[in-house]
Amino acid sequence: MAMQKVLVVGASGHIGRYAALAFKKRGWFVRVLVRDPEKLKRPGPFGEPLLEGVVDEIVTGDAAKPDTLFGIADGIDTVFSSMGLRSSKPGMSYHDIDYLGNANILQEAMLHDVQKFIYVSIFKADEMMEMQIVKAHEDFVQALKDSGIDYSILRPNAYFSDMLQFQKMATSGVIIWPGDGSLRINPIHGEDMGDICVDTAAPGHQEIDIGGPDIFTYKEMFTLAFTTIDKEPRIIFIPLWIVKGLHSFIKPLNARIADMLAFAIAVNEIDNTAPRYGERHMKDFFETFGGKNRTD
């Protein structure tokens, strides 16, 4: 049987790195697309693996510039993309990268008869469609479904690395959060997510909600963030009606901040628990990075 070949798009990012490594460990030929190959020479900021000397081929290109993508999917069986804009930037929007950039990759995949396209989108996106980042993701999801290519759409609720923001807040002595902290979430480690990415390369349309093994209320998560750096928990909850009022005021003035507030509101109005996967635990991750977040 011929070796399966995958193109990993967004390979310098958190999940892209873990996915590339997971595919390689399973015996795939791994080609990665990045804008800056230098980033792959060192580990990521949250312990993600370096990829130089690990993957088979590193290709430099920019998904937002189709003329840099010619031939990237030649000989490829599966495309995996976790590419996306982490935050809006001047002259660059979520639509430009999360939708148009991935659409450019999809076009190359179809040109070269790629068998499967795996895409990482957003958990419970249908309940947050007013947000620009969510809409851009889901516009591409629809384009992928309409393309006729076999697909898997992965919807993780959050990653361990996302939770480090709470530990950083804890170092300041206080965490301030909308709502009452009673809603739940079960984030997943990037390495566990990488394994799932490879599993979903099997034939057949799939759309999967993904969470980690441990479920926390937000209050429990915040408390863990404090205790793993040996600090007494101090948490201040802001009523949602205040945050909603601020969002209404900010929305016509600053779209980026309004999107951030909309996300904070959304995650405090929906249950963020997803089906449990993986074997790595949030407490261990906090303890690993706790030393970096200490101030004493």
N, C-alpha and C positions, 0 to 999 in steps of 0.2 A: 504494500500500500504506500502511495506517495506521501511524503511529508506534507501536512496541512500548513498553509501559509496565511498569516494574519497581518493586516496593517493596523497599527495602533495610532490613533489620532488624539492629540492632547497628552502625549507621552511624558511631558515634563511636569504634568500636574499630579495631584495626589493620587487619584484613582488610576490614571493612565500609567503611572510607574508600576503600581502593583499589578495591574492587568497585564502589562508587557512581561513582567517577571513570571507571573502565573502561567501565561501561555508558553513561555520558554521552558519552564519546568515540566510542562505536560508534553514536551517534544515537538512543539510547533516551530516553524521558521517565523521569526518575528522581525518585521520591518516597522520602524517608527517614523512618524512625521512630527517634526518640531520646527519652530522658528529659530531657536537658539540652541544648537548642539552642545554648547559649553555647559549648559545647565545639567546635562546628563553625566558629566564627569564627576559630580559630587552628589551625595545623598540629599533628599529633600528636607525641608525644615522640620518635619514631624516624623523623621525616621524612615521616610520612603527610600527605596533602594536606588543607588546609582545604576545607570543603564549602559554606559559606555563599556564595551568589552563583554557585555552580557547578551544584548540583542544581536541579531545577525546583520541588520542594516539600518543605518540612520540616514534619513532623507531630510534635507532642509527645505522648507516651504511654508507658505502662509495661506491658510484656508480662505482668507478674505481676498486673496489675489489669485484668481483661477489660472493665470499664466505661469504660476510657480508649481502647479499641481500635475502637469502633464505626465502621464505614465505612472503615477504613484501607486495605482491599483493593478498594474500589469502583473499577471501571474498570481494574484492574490485570491484566496478562497473566501476569507471573511474579513470584513472591516469592523473594527471596534472604535467607537468615538465617545470619549468623555469630555471632549473639547467644549469650552464655554468661557464666556467673559465673567471673571470673578466679581467685578464691580464696574459700573459704567464709567467711561473715560471720555474726555473731550475728543470729539471727532469720531468716536467709536461707540456703537450701541449694542445692546443685547441682540437686536434684530440682525445687525451686521455679522455677528459671530455665531451666536447660538442657532440662528435660522439660516442666513445666507451662507455662512462659512461651512456649515454641515451640509447644506444643499449642494455646494460645490464639490464636496467630497463624495456625496451620493451620486452626482453626475459622473464622476470618474469611475466609481464602482460599477455603475450600470454600463458604462462604455466598455469596461473590461470583463463583463459577465461575472462579477463577483456573486457568490452564492448566498451570502448571508451578511446582514448589517446589524450590529449590536449597538444600541444607543442608550446612554445614561440620561434619563430625564428626571422629573421631580415627583415626589410622593404627594398624592392627593392634589395634583395640579388643577383638577377641575373645580376645586374649592378656592383657588387663588388666581383665577384668570385675569383679574384686574391688574396684576403686577406685570411689568414689562418683561422681566426675566422669565417668568412662568409662561407668558404668552409666546415668547420667542421659542422656548423649548417645545411647546405643544404645537406650534405652527410647523416645526420640523417633524415632529412625530406624525402629524397628519400627512405631510409630504412623503415620509417614509412608507406609511401604510398605503398611500395611493400609488407608489412607484411600482408595485408588483414584485419587488424583491423580498425574499424571505427575511424576517426581522425578529429581533428580540428587543424589547423595551424594558429597561430596568429602572425601578423607582425606589431608590433608597431614601429613608426618612431623614437620616443625618449620619455623619461620620464622627468617630472619636475626636478627630482633629478639630472639628467644629466646636466641640465642648470645651476645648482649652481656653476659649475666650472667657468662660466662667471662672476658670482657675486664675486667669490673669486679673479678672475683676476682684477675686477673693484676696489677692495680694495687696490690694489697696485698702482692704478692710471691710468692704461692703459690696454686695451685689444688689443692683436695682433692676426690677423686672416688672413688666406689665402683668396684670391679672393677679391671681392668688396662688399660683404655683401648684395647683392641683392636677392639671392635665399631665399626660404621660408621654414618654418618648423612650425608644430603645435604639440608640445609635449603633452603628457597626464599625468595626475596625477595617481600615483600608485593605489589609492583607486578606481578611475574610471575604471582602467584597471582590477582590481580584480573582479568588477561586470561583466565585459565582459567575463572574464574567465569562470564564472559560467554559463552565458548565452549560451556559446558555448558547454556546456556539452550535449545539446540536440542532438538526433540522426541525423546522416547524415554528409557526408564529408563537411568540411568547410575550406576555406582559406581566411583570412580576414586581410586587411590592416587597421591599427588603428592609429588615431591621436586624439588630444584634440580639444576643442572648439574654441581656439583662434589661428589665423594664424599670424605669424610674419616674416618679413625679418630678416636675421641675424643681420643686423644693428639695426633694431628696438628692437630685443631681447637684444643686447648689451646695447643699450641706457636705456632700462628698468632696466637692471642689475645695472647700475650706479644710476639712479634716485631713486630707491627703497632703496638705502643707502645714499641718499642725496649727491651724488658726481657729479661733472660736467663730462659729457661723454668725454673720450679721446680714440679714436679708430684708430689703425694703420692697414691698409690692405696691405698685401704682395702679389704682383702679382703671379698668379698660376704658371707661367713658372719658377719662382725661386724655388718654393716648389717642382715642378716636377724634376728639376735638382738636388736638394738636395736628393730627394727620389732615383733617379737613382744612385747617389754616395753611399748612405747609404745601399741600398738593399743587396749587396754582403757582407757587413760588420756586419750588425746587423738586424736580421729579425724582432725583436720586434719593434724597432724604425721605421723600414721601413713600418711595418703594420700600425703604428700610423699615419705616413705621408700619406700612401695610403688612409686611412680613411678620413683624412683631405682634401685630394684632391677630393675624391669621393663625399663627402657631398657638395662640392663647384662646382660640375659639374652636379648634378641632383636636380630636384625639390623634396624636402622632405615633401611636403604636402600630408596628407593622409585623408581619410574620417573622418569626425568629430564625436567624441563620448565624453561623459562625461559632467560634469557640473562645474568642479572646474577650477580655472583660475590661469594662470602663475603669474600675478601681485600679487595676494594674497599669493602665495607660496613664491615668492621673499621677500615680506614684512615680512612674518613669520620668515624666516631664515636670514633676513637682519641684525638683531642685532648681530647674531653670526659671520657675515662676516665684521663687522665694525672694523676699526683700530683706530678710533678717540674716 
